[in-house]
Amino acid sequence: MSEKKEINIVIGQNIKKEREKVGLTQDQFSEMIGLGTKSLSAVERGTVGVSLTTLRKICTTLSISCDTLLFGAQEKNDVSELSARLALLTPKQFRIASDVMGNLLEAFATTDE
């Protein structure tokens, strides 16, 4: 038996989680993406990798990004409040806020955290 690669395990687990989240069985999902049920099972267990073509079909069928499959569901910031506050600024204030935010994001990109 071949050794499981960590990336295949992670992707397989995320595929299974996302498939189950939308309520599809392996049979239903494998038919939708044009993959045999045994092949899908092997992918979900991480015993085999998935081709880019199949990965694209999976993402399209589940309406998710490949980031979700590669990294799992990530906690997202609620930017709606910040966006609403920025929308109330005058054009001059917005440019200043945009410059400050740009500098802040550059500083964050250079830190380790």
RAQUISUL-V778448 format. One record per residue. N is the residue number from 1. RES is the residue in one small letter. SS is DSSP state (helix for helix, strand for strand, loop for the rest). NEAR is the number of other C-alpha atoms within 10 Angstrom. Layout:
# RAQUISUL-V778448
<<N,RES,SS,NEAR> <N,RES,SS,NEAR>>
This chain:
# RAQUISUL-V778448
<<1,m,loop,4> <2,s,loop,6> <3,e,loop,8> <4,k,loop,13> <5,k,loop,12> <6,e,helix,11> <7,i,helix,13> <8,n,helix,20> <9,i,helix,19> <10,v,helix,17> <11,i,helix,25> <12,g,helix,25> <13,q,helix,19> <14,n,helix,19> <15,i,helix,25> <16,k,helix,19> <17,k,helix,16> <18,e,helix,21> <19,r,helix,18> <20,e,helix,13> <21,k,helix,10> <22,v,loop,9> <23,g,loop,11> <24,l,loop,15> <25,t,loop,13> <26,q,helix,20> <27,d,helix,14> <28,q,helix,12> <29,f,helix,20> <30,s,helix,18> <31,e,helix,13> <32,m,helix,13> <33,i,helix,19> <34,g,loop,12> <35,l,loop,16> <36,g,loop,14> <37,t,helix,16> <38,k,helix,12> <39,s,helix,16> <40,l,helix,23> <41,s,helix,18> <42,a,helix,17> <43,v,helix,20> <44,e,helix,23> <45,r,helix,19> <46,g,loop,21> <47,t,loop,19> <48,v,loop,19> <49,g,loop,19> <50,v,loop,19> <51,s,loop,9> <52,l,helix,10> <53,t,helix,9> <54,t,helix,13> <55,l,helix,18> <56,r,helix,16> <57,k,helix,16> <58,i,helix,24> <59,c,helix,18> <60,t,helix,13> <61,t,helix,13> <62,l,helix,17> <63,s,loop,10> <64,i,loop,14> <65,s,loop,14> <66,c,helix,17> <67,d,helix,12> <68,t,helix,15> <69,l,helix,21> <70,l,helix,16> <71,f,helix,12> <72,g,loop,16> <73,a,loop,14> <74,q,loop,8> <75,e,loop,6> <76,k,loop,6> <77,n,loop,6> <78,d,loop,8> <79,v,loop,8> <80,s,helix,9> <81,e,helix,9> <82,l,helix,9> <83,s,helix,10> <84,a,helix,10> <85,r,helix,9> <86,l,helix,15> <87,a,helix,11> <88,l,loop,10> <89,l,loop,13> <90,t,loop,10> <91,p,helix,11> <92,k,helix,9> <93,q,helix,12> <94,f,helix,14> <95,r,helix,12> <96,i,helix,13> <97,a,helix,14> <98,s,helix,13> <99,d,helix,12> <100,v,helix,12> <101,m,helix,12> <102,g,helix,12> <103,n,helix,12> <104,l,helix,11> <105,l,helix,11> <106,e,helix,11> <107,a,helix,10> <108,f,helix,11> <109,a,helix,10> <110,t,helix,8> <111,t,loop,7> <112,d,loop,5> <113,e,loop,5>>
